[in-house]
């Protein structure tokens, strides 16, 4: 079994429910177990600012799937939620990002691990550190150190 962390975000069509439903669906991925889930967090959009706030969370998975197999499952779940990719940083019903897979650095045309911008996003780091206080980002360092560098970014816990 390998430990993986998935970032979850939504800002359309009842975002809290989208994220909560995503937790259930992540737990139903074959050969995978949902082992931890963070609280929900509210954050401002990044990139394209003219859109609603996001609801974010992080899930910890224990899986025998490969990183690319997990990615395929994440895309299927996004499609179930009607995810559209109209332009970069567009509003979305559900966004699932494979953040970390063990302590591996992985480069593929469809996937980069660790997630290349996770260390710059409080809405990823705060929920990650809630469920994995000693999280380490390969090639970057402790997640806690990265969060200190972006302490002014909004990522407010809003419950479960």
C-alpha positions in Angstrom: 0.0 0.0 0.0 1.2 3.5 -0.8 0.1 6.8 0.9 -1.2 9.5 -1.4 -2.7 12.9 -0.7 -5.4 14.5 -2.9 -6.4 18.1 -2.9 -10.1 18.8 -3.3 -11.7 22.1 -4.4 -15.0 23.4 -5.6 -16.7 26.8 -6.1 -19.8 25.9 -8.1 -23.1 24.1 -7.5 -23.0 23.8 -3.7 -19.3 23.5 -3.1 -19.5 22.1 0.4 -21.6 19.2 -0.8 -19.4 18.7 -3.9 -16.4 18.3 -1.6 -18.2 16.0 0.9 -19.4 13.8 -1.9 -15.9 13.7 -3.3 -14.6 12.3 0.0 -17.2 9.4 -0.4 -16.2 8.8 -4.0 -12.5 8.8 -3.1 -13.2 6.1 -0.6 -14.8 4.0 -3.4 -11.8 3.9 -5.7 -10.8 0.3 -6.3 -7.8 -1.0 -4.3 -7.8 2.2 -2.3 -8.9 3.2 1.2 -9.7 6.7 2.4 -7.7 6.9 5.7 -8.1 10.6 6.7 -9.9 13.7 5.6 -9.4 17.2 6.6 -11.9 19.8 7.6 -13.3 22.1 4.9 -11.6 25.4 4.2 -12.7 28.6 2.5 -10.3 30.3 0.1 -10.2 33.1 -2.4 -9.8 32.1 -6.1 -6.3 32.2 -7.6 -5.5 33.4 -11.1 -9.0 34.3 -12.4 -10.3 36.4 -9.5 -13.8 37.1 -10.8 -15.5 34.0 -9.4 -16.9 32.7 -6.1 -14.8 31.6 -3.2 -13.6 28.0 -3.1 -14.2 25.2 -0.6 -11.1 23.1 -0.2 -10.0 20.0 1.6 -7.3 17.3 1.5 -7.8 13.5 1.6 -5.3 10.8 2.6 -5.5 7.6 0.6 -3.9 4.3 1.1 -3.7 2.5 -2.3 -2.1 -0.2 -4.3 -2.7 1.8 -7.5 0.0 3.6 -9.3 0.1 7.4 -9.4 -1.2 7.4 -13.0 -4.0 4.9 -12.1 -5.1 7.2 -9.2 -5.0 10.2 -11.6 -7.3 8.3 -14.0 -9.7 7.7 -11.1 -9.6 11.3 -10.0 -10.5 12.5 -13.6 -13.4 10.1 -13.7 -14.8 11.5 -10.4 -14.4 15.1 -11.7 -16.3 14.1 -14.8 -19.1 12.7 -12.7 -19.4 16.1 -11.2 -19.6 17.8 -14.6 -16.1 19.3 -14.5 -15.4 21.6 -17.4 -12.0 23.0 -18.4 -13.1 26.1 -20.2 -9.9 28.1 -19.4 -7.1 28.0 -16.8 -8.3 28.7 -13.2 -11.9 28.7 -14.3 -14.7 28.2 -11.8 -15.4 24.4 -11.3 -17.7 22.0 -9.7 -14.9 19.8 -8.6 -11.1 19.8 -8.9 -9.1 16.8 -7.7 -5.3 17.1 -7.6 -2.9 14.3 -6.7 -0.5 16.3 -4.4 1.8 13.7 -3.0 2.5 10.0 -3.6 4.7 8.6 -0.9 7.9 10.7 -1.0 8.2 10.2 -4.8 9.3 12.7 -7.4 7.5 11.7 -10.6 7.4 13.4 -14.0 5.0 12.3 -16.8 3.2 14.3 -19.5 0.0 13.9 -17.5 1.2 14.2 -14.0 4.0 15.9 -11.9 4.6 14.9 -8.3 4.8 16.5 -6.0 2.1 18.9 -7.3 4.2 21.7 -8.8 2.4 24.6 -7.0 1.2 23.0 -3.8 3.9 24.6 -1.7 2.6 28.1 -2.8 -1.1 27.5 -1.8 -2.4 27.9 1.8 -5.6 26.2 0.8 -3.6 23.0 0.1 -1.1 23.2 2.9 -3.5 24.0 5.8 -5.7 21.0 5.3 -2.7 18.8 4.5 -1.0 19.8 7.7 -4.2 19.2 9.6 -4.2 15.5 8.7 -0.4 15.0 8.2 1.4 17.4 10.6 4.8 16.2 9.4 4.1 16.3 5.7 7.2 16.7 3.6 7.2 17.9 0.0 10.0 16.2 -2.0 12.4 18.7 -3.5 10.9 21.5 -1.4 11.0 20.5 2.3 8.6 20.4 5.2 5.0 21.6 4.3 5.0 23.6 7.5 8.0 25.7 6.4 6.2 26.4 3.0 3.1 27.5 4.8 5.0 30.1 6.9 6.2 31.7 3.7 2.6 32.3 2.5 1.0 33.0 5.8 -1.0 36.0 4.5 -3.0 33.8 2.0 -6.6 33.2 3.1 -7.5 29.6 3.9 -10.1 29.7 6.7 -11.4 26.5 8.3 -15.2 26.3 8.0 -15.8 22.9 9.6 -16.4 19.4 8.4 
